[in-house]
Amino acid sequence: MGISYYSQDNSVTTNQDEYYMKQALQEAMLASSRDEIPVGAVIVCQGRIIARSHNLTETLTDVTAHAEMQAITAAAQFLGGKYLIDCTMYVTVEPCVMCAGALGWSQISRIVYGATDEKRGYHRFAPFALHPKTEVVVGVLEEECSKLMKDFFIRKR
């Protein structure tokens, strides 16, 4: 399906994407309050949030405990299967290569992310990691997502 960049041409999709991205932002803020890198994710299936998560790498001392990985596991458990067909992941920051690979294996139908990650984002290193039918939408609430990350790292330094 490919990548599309966020625009406000389709108001129904725009409103839904913004609503769910705000839910992911709430998760990212929760991560930040726990001194975790502020990335949040929600997975939606049939208009319902079936998983929500944020980074837990510090809490679990586990480099694989990214928000996306936590959400994939929770959604698969909720659905009772490993495939996330007909689901959408909303994540505040572009997935890394590891998360993109897991999302590819899950066959998720759609990924919507806010801020790009120029240093570690999948698109730079592994642009074909996702399932070929996965639709990607980039830039939903990008400023808010980016600001949360920048503010976090300013505080850390």
Accessible surface in RSA format (square Angstrom, percent):
REM  Atomic radii and reference values for relative SASA: ProtOr
REM  Chains: A
REM  Algorithm: Lee & Richards
REM  Probe-radius: 1.40
REM  Slices: 20
REM RES _ NUM      All-atoms   Total-Side   Main-Chain    Non-polar    All polar
REM                ABS   REL    ABS   REL    ABS   REL    ABS   REL    ABS   REL
RES MET A   1   166.16  86.0  98.25  65.0  67.91 161.7 103.45  88.0  62.71  83.1
RES GLY A   2    40.11  49.5   0.00   N/A  40.11  49.5  35.39  97.1   4.72  10.6
RES ILE A   3    62.75  35.7  30.38  22.6  32.36  78.0  30.97  22.3  31.78  86.2
RES SER A   4    51.49  43.5  47.47  63.4   4.01   9.2  45.10  96.0   6.39   8.9
RES TYR A   5   156.35  73.0 138.25  78.7  18.10  47.1 104.45  78.5  51.90  64.0
RES TYR A   6    52.77  24.6  28.08  16.0  24.69  64.3  30.22  22.7  22.55  27.8
RES SER A   7    58.66  49.6  42.83  57.2  15.83  36.5  34.76  74.0  23.91  33.5
RES GLN A   8   131.08  73.3 106.10  77.5  24.98  59.5  31.14  66.3  99.94  75.8
RES ASP A   9   134.37  94.1  97.94  97.5  36.43  86.1  36.67  86.3  97.70  97.4
RES ASN A  10    86.19  59.4  79.97  77.3   6.23  15.0  31.19  75.1  55.00  53.2
RES SER A  11    72.81  61.5  67.92  90.6   4.90  11.3  40.13  85.5  32.68  45.8
RES VAL A  12    99.16  65.2  96.19  87.1   2.97   7.2  98.78  85.8   0.37   1.0
RES THR A  13    48.17  34.3  48.17  48.8   0.00   0.0  28.47  38.2  19.70  29.8
RES THR A  14    12.02   8.5  10.81  11.0   1.21   2.9   9.51  12.8   2.51   3.8
RES ASN A  15    96.52  66.6  90.25  87.2   6.27  15.1  26.69  64.2  69.83  67.5
RES GLN A  16    97.76  54.7  95.08  69.5   2.68   6.4  23.42  49.9  74.34  56.4
RES ASP A  17     3.96   2.8   3.96   3.9   0.00   0.0   0.00   0.0   3.96   4.0
RES GLU A  18    37.41  21.5  37.41  28.3   0.00   0.0   3.49   6.7  33.92  27.7
RES TYR A  19   119.57  55.8 116.05  66.0   3.52   9.2  82.32  61.9  37.25  45.9
RES TYR A  20    27.24  12.7  27.24  15.5   0.00   0.0  10.87   8.2  16.38  20.2
RES MET A  21     0.00   0.0   0.00   0.0   0.00   0.0   0.00   0.0   0.00   0.0
RES LYS A  22   109.96  53.6 108.61  66.6   1.35   3.2  56.19  50.6  53.77  57.3
RES GLN A  23    24.87  13.9  24.87  18.2   0.00   0.0   0.00   0.0  24.87  18.9
RES ALA A  24     0.00   0.0   0.00   0.0   0.00   0.0   0.00   0.0   0.00   0.0
RES LEU A  25    13.12   7.3  13.12   9.4   0.00   0.0  13.12   9.2   0.00   0.0
RES GLN A  26    97.27  54.4  89.35  65.3   7.93  18.9  27.38  58.3  69.90  53.0
RES GLU A  27    16.31   9.4  15.98  12.1   0.34   0.8   0.34   0.7  15.98  13.0
RES ALA A  28     0.00   0.0   0.00   0.0   0.00   0.0   0.00   0.0   0.00   0.0
RES MET A  29    99.53  51.5  94.16  62.3   5.37  12.8  57.04  48.5  42.49  56.3
RES LEU A  30    66.80  37.2  62.30  44.6   4.50  11.3  66.03  46.4   0.77   2.1
RES ALA A  31     0.00   0.0   0.00   0.0   0.00   0.0   0.00   0.0   0.00   0.0
RES SER A  32    15.61  13.2   9.31  12.4   6.30  14.5   4.38   9.3  11.23  15.7
RES SER A  33    89.82  75.9  45.63  60.9  44.19 101.8  51.72 110.1  38.10  53.4
RES ARG A  34   131.54  55.2 109.78  56.0  21.76  51.8  39.07  53.4  92.48  56.0
RES ASP A  35    79.42  55.6  74.07  73.7   5.35  12.7  30.46  71.7  48.96  48.8
RES GLU A  36     0.15   0.1   0.15   0.1   0.00   0.0   0.03   0.0   0.12   0.1
RES ILE A  37    64.09  36.5  63.63  47.4   0.46   1.1  63.63  45.8   0.46   1.3
RES PRO A  38     0.78   0.6   0.00   0.0   0.78   2.8   0.00   0.0   0.78   4.8
RES VAL A  39    13.39   8.8  13.39  12.1   0.00   0.0  13.39  11.6   0.00   0.0
RES GLY A  40     0.00   0.0   0.00   N/A   0.00   0.0   0.00   0.0   0.00   0.0
RES ALA A  41     0.00   0.0   0.00   0.0   0.00   0.0   0.00   0.0   0.00   0.0
RES VAL A  42     0.00   0.0   0.00   0.0   0.00   0.0   0.00   0.0   0.00   0.0
RES ILE A  43     0.00   0.0   0.00   0.0   0.00   0.0   0.00   0.0   0.00   0.0
RES VAL A  44    11.67   7.7   9.80   8.9   1.87   4.5   9.80   8.5   1.87   5.1
RES CYS A  45    15.93  12.0  12.60  14.1   3.33   7.8   1.88   4.8  14.05  15.1
RES GLN A  46   168.76  94.4 125.50  91.7  43.26 103.0  50.48 107.5 118.28  89.7
RES GLY A  47    61.12  75.4   0.00   N/A  61.12  75.4  29.21  80.2  31.91  71.5
RES ARG A  48   146.68  61.6 142.65  72.7   4.03   9.6  51.28  70.1  95.41  57.8
RES ILE A  49    45.37  25.8  24.82  18.5  20.56  49.5  24.82  17.9  20.56  55.8
RES ILE A  50    18.65  10.6   2.36   1.8  16.30  39.3   6.85   4.9  11.80  32.0
RES ALA A  51     7.33   6.7   0.00   0.0   7.33  16.7   7.07  10.0   0.26   0.7
RES ARG A  52   101.33  42.5  81.03  41.3  20.30  48.3  46.47  63.5  54.86  33.2
RES SER A  53    11.28   9.5   6.58   8.8   4.69  10.8  11.28  24.0   0.00   0.0
RES HIS A  54    13.89   7.6  13.46   9.4   0.43   1.1  13.37  13.8   0.52   0.6
RES ASN A  55    10.17   7.0  10.17   9.8   0.00   0.0   0.00   0.0  10.17   9.8
RES LEU A  56    39.28  21.9  39.28  28.1   0.00   0.0  39.28  27.6   0.00   0.0
RES THR A  57    24.56  17.5  20.07  20.3   4.49  10.7  14.44  19.4  10.12  15.3
RES GLU A  58   115.22  66.1 103.42  78.2  11.80  28.1  28.37  54.9  86.85  70.9
RES THR A  59    88.62  63.0  55.45  56.2  33.18  79.1  55.64  74.7  32.99  49.9
RES LEU A  60    91.62  51.0  72.16  51.6  19.45  48.9  76.51  53.7  15.11  40.7
RES THR A  61   127.03  90.3  93.98  95.3  33.05  78.8  76.42 102.6  50.61  76.5
RES ASP A  62    54.55  38.2  48.34  48.1   6.21  14.7  15.15  35.7  39.40  39.3
RES VAL A  63   127.41  83.8 119.93 108.6   7.48  18.0 121.42 105.5   5.99  16.2
RES THR A  64    59.97  42.7  58.52  59.3   1.45   3.4  42.48  57.1  17.49  26.4
RES ALA A  65     0.24   0.2   0.00   0.0   0.24   0.5   0.24   0.3   0.00   0.0
RES HIS A  66    44.94  24.6  44.94  31.2   0.00   0.0  22.46  23.1  22.47  26.1
RES ALA A  67     0.00   0.0   0.00   0.0   0.00   0.0   0.00   0.0   0.00   0.0
RES GLU A  68     6.67   3.8   6.67   5.0   0.00   0.0   0.00   0.0   6.67   5.4
RES MET A  69    47.34  24.5  45.22  29.9   2.12   5.1  45.78  38.9   1.56   2.1
RES GLN A  70    50.06  28.0  45.36  33.1   4.70  11.2   5.73  12.2  44.33  33.6
RES ALA A  71     0.00   0.0   0.00   0.0   0.00   0.0   0.00   0.0   0.00   0.0
RES ILE A  72    21.98  12.5  21.98  16.4   0.00   0.0  21.98  15.8   0.00   0.0
RES THR A  73    75.85  54.0  71.33  72.3   4.52  10.8  48.87  65.6  26.98  40.8
RES ALA A  74    38.49  35.4  32.08  49.5   6.41  14.6  34.88  49.1   3.61   9.6
RES ALA A  75     0.00   0.0   0.00   0.0   0.00   0.0   0.00   0.0   0.00   0.0
RES ALA A  76    21.24  19.5  19.05  29.4   2.18   5.0  19.39  27.3   1.85   4.9
RES GLN A  77   139.13  77.8 112.64  82.3  26.48  63.1  46.76  99.5  92.37  70.1
RES PHE A  78   102.25  51.2  69.16  42.8  33.10  86.1  78.80  47.8  23.45  67.1
RES LEU A  79    72.53  40.4  39.91  28.6  32.62  82.0  43.23  30.4  29.30  78.9
RES GLY A  80    71.51  88.2   0.00   N/A  71.51  88.2  35.34  97.0  36.17  81.0
RES GLY A  81    36.60  45.1   0.00   N/A  36.60  45.1  35.38  97.1   1.22   2.7
RES LYS A  82   144.84  70.7 133.11  81.7  11.73  27.9  81.77  73.6  63.07  67.2
RES TYR A  83    96.35  45.0  84.87  48.3  11.48  29.9  55.11  41.4  41.23  50.8
RES LEU A  84     0.00   0.0   0.00   0.0   0.00   0.0   0.00   0.0   0.00   0.0
RES ILE A  85    94.23  53.6  82.82  61.7  11.41  27.5  82.82  59.6  11.41  31.0
RES ASP A  86   105.00  73.5  87.26  86.8  17.74  42.0  24.81  58.4  80.19  80.0
RES CYS A  87     0.97   0.7   0.00   0.0   0.97   2.3   0.82   2.1   0.16   0.2
RES THR A  88    19.18  13.6  19.03  19.3   0.16   0.4   2.55   3.4  16.63  25.1
RES MET A  89     0.00   0.0   0.00   0.0   0.00   0.0   0.00   0.0   0.00   0.0
RES TYR A  90     6.83   3.2   6.83   3.9   0.00   0.0   0.00   0.0   6.83   8.4
RES VAL A  91     0.00   0.0   0.00   0.0   0.00   0.0   0.00   0.0   0.00   0.0
RES THR A  92     0.83   0.6   0.83   0.8   0.00   0.0   0.83   1.1   0.00   0.0
RES VAL A  93     9.68   6.4   9.60   8.7   0.08   0.2   9.60   8.3   0.08   0.2
RES GLU A  94    11.83   6.8   7.00   5.3   4.84  11.5   0.03   0.1  11.80   9.6
RES PRO A  95     0.03   0.0   0.00   0.0   0.03   0.1   0.03   0.0   0.00   0.0
RES CYS A  96    25.15  19.0  22.42  25.0   2.73   6.4  18.84  47.7   6.31   6.8
RES VAL A  97    63.11  41.5  60.86  55.1   2.25   5.4  60.86  52.9   2.25   6.1
RES MET A  98    65.95  34.2  49.27  32.6  16.68  39.7  45.73  38.9  20.22  26.8
RES CYS A  99     0.09   0.1   0.09   0.1   0.00   0.0   0.00   0.0   0.09   0.1
RES ALA A 100     0.00   0.0   0.00   0.0   0.00   0.0   0.00   0.0   0.00   0.0
RES GLY A 101    21.90  27.0   0.00   N/A  21.90  27.0  20.96  57.5   0.94   2.1
RES ALA A 102    24.37  22.4  14.04  21.7  10.34  23.5  19.81  27.9   4.56  12.1
RES LEU A 103     0.09   0.1   0.00   0.0   0.09   0.2   0.00   0.0   0.09   0.3
RES GLY A 104     9.43  11.6   0.00   N/A   9.43  11.6   4.91  13.5   4.52  10.1
RES TRP A 105   210.89  84.6 202.10  97.8   8.79  20.6 176.01  93.8  34.88  56.6
RES SER A 106     4.50   3.8   1.80   2.4   2.70   6.2   4.22   9.0   0.29   0.4
RES GLN A 107    56.50  31.6  52.09  38.1   4.41  10.5   3.21   6.8  53.29  40.4
RES ILE A 108     1.16   0.7   0.01   0.0   1.16   2.8   0.01   0.0   1.16   3.1
RES SER A 109    37.23  31.5  29.70  39.6   7.53  17.3  27.06  57.6  10.18  14.3
RES ARG A 110    38.21  16.0  38.21  19.5   0.00   0.0  20.34  27.8  17.87  10.8
RES ILE A 111     0.83   0.5   0.83   0.6   0.00   0.0   0.83   0.6   0.00   0.0
RES VAL A 112     0.00   0.0   0.00   0.0   0.00   0.0   0.00   0.0   0.00   0.0
RES TYR A 113     5.75   2.7   5.75   3.3   0.00   0.0   0.04   0.0   5.70   7.0
RES GLY A 114     0.00   0.0   0.00   N/A   0.00   0.0   0.00   0.0   0.00   0.0
RES ALA A 115     7.12   6.6   7.07  10.9   0.05   0.1   7.12  10.0   0.00   0.0
RES THR A 116    55.39  39.4  38.33  38.9  17.06  40.7  25.28  34.0  30.11  45.5
RES ASP A 117    38.08  26.7  32.76  32.6   5.32  12.6   7.43  17.5  30.65  30.6
RES GLU A 118   130.27  74.8 122.07  92.4   8.20  19.5  63.32 122.5  66.95  54.7
RES LYS A 119   161.30  78.7 152.27  93.4   9.03  21.5 103.08  92.8  58.22  62.0
RES ARG A 120   175.23  73.6 171.65  87.5   3.58   8.5  45.23  61.8 130.00  78.8
RES GLY A 121     0.11   0.1   0.00   N/A   0.11   0.1   0.11   0.3   0.00   0.0
RES TYR A 122     3.32   1.6   3.32   1.9   0.00   0.0   1.47   1.1   1.85   2.3
RES HIS A 123    81.58  44.6  76.19  53.0   5.38  13.8  45.38  46.8  36.20  42.1
RES ARG A 124   158.95  66.7 124.54  63.5  34.40  81.9  43.50  59.5 115.45  70.0
RES PHE A 125   116.94  58.5  84.48  52.3  32.46  84.5  87.90  53.3  29.04  83.1
RES ALA A 126    24.63  22.6  19.27  29.7   5.36  12.2  24.63  34.7   0.00   0.0
RES PRO A 127    59.82  43.6  43.83  40.0  15.99  58.1  43.83  36.2  15.99  99.4
RES PHE A 128   187.58  93.8 162.75 100.8  24.83  64.6 167.99 101.8  19.59  56.1
RES ALA A 129    31.58  29.0   6.85  10.6  24.73  56.2  18.61  26.2  12.97  34.4
RES LEU A 130    20.90  11.6  11.31   8.1   9.58  24.1  11.41   8.0   9.49  25.5
RES HIS A 131    50.88  27.8  43.89  30.5   6.99  17.9  27.64  28.5  23.24  27.0
RES PRO A 132   110.60  80.6  87.71  80.0  22.89  83.2  99.89  82.5  10.71  66.6
RES LYS A 133   149.50  72.9 146.62  90.0   2.88   6.9  89.63  80.7  59.87  63.8
RES THR A 134     5.94   4.2   0.40   0.4   5.53  13.2   0.10   0.1   5.84   8.8
RES GLU A 135    53.36  30.6  53.36  40.4   0.00   0.0  10.39  20.1  42.97  35.1
RES VAL A 136     3.93   2.6   3.93   3.6   0.00   0.0   3.93   3.4   0.00   0.0
RES VAL A 137    11.14   7.3  11.14  10.1   0.00   0.0  11.14   9.7   0.00   0.0
RES VAL A 138     7.37   4.9   6.37   5.8   1.00   2.4   6.37   5.5   1.00   2.7
RES GLY A 139    11.91  14.7   0.00   N/A  11.91  14.7   5.30  14.6   6.61  14.8
RES VAL A 140     0.00   0.0   0.00   0.0   0.00   0.0   0.00   0.0   0.00   0.0
RES LEU A 141    23.48  13.1  17.33  12.4   6.15  15.5  22.28  15.6   1.20   3.2
RES GLU A 142    77.28  44.4  74.70  56.5   2.58   6.1  15.51  30.0  61.76  50.4
RES GLU A 143   147.48  84.7 139.52 105.6   7.95  18.9  56.02 108.4  91.45  74.7
RES GLU A 144    86.89  49.9  79.58  60.2   7.31  17.4  46.47  89.9  40.41  33.0
RES CYS A 145     0.86   0.7   0.00   0.0   0.86   2.0   0.02   0.0   0.84   0.9
RES SER A 146    25.74  21.8  24.28  32.4   1.46   3.4  13.59  28.9  12.15  17.0
RES LYS A 147   125.94  61.4 122.75  75.3   3.18   7.6  97.37  87.6  28.57  30.4
RES LEU A 148    33.41  18.6  30.67  21.9   2.74   6.9  32.76  23.0   0.65   1.8
RES MET A 149    36.13  18.7  36.09  23.9   0.03   0.1  36.13  30.7   0.00   0.0
RES LYS A 150   131.42  64.1 125.80  77.2   5.62  13.4  81.04  72.9  50.38  53.7
RES ASP A 151    49.18  34.5  47.11  46.9   2.08   4.9  16.49  38.8  32.69  32.6
RES PHE A 152     4.20   2.1   4.20   2.6   0.00   0.0   4.20   2.5   0.00   0.0
RES PHE A 153    62.24  31.1  62.24  38.6   0.00   0.0  62.24  37.7   0.00   0.0
RES ILE A 154   125.31  71.3 113.37  84.5  11.94  28.8 115.72  83.3   9.59  26.0
RES ARG A 155   150.34  63.1 115.72  59.0  34.62  82.4  75.49 103.2  74.84  45.4
RES LYS A 156   111.76  54.5  77.72  47.7  34.04  81.0  51.66  46.5  60.09  64.0
RES ARG A 157   210.55  88.4 149.12  76.0  61.43 146.3  81.76 111.7 128.79  78.1
END  Absolute sums over single chains surface
CHAIN  1 A     8561.0       7074.0       1487.1       4811.5       3749.5
END  Absolute sums over all chains
TOTAL          8561.0       7074.0       1487.1       4811.5       3749.5
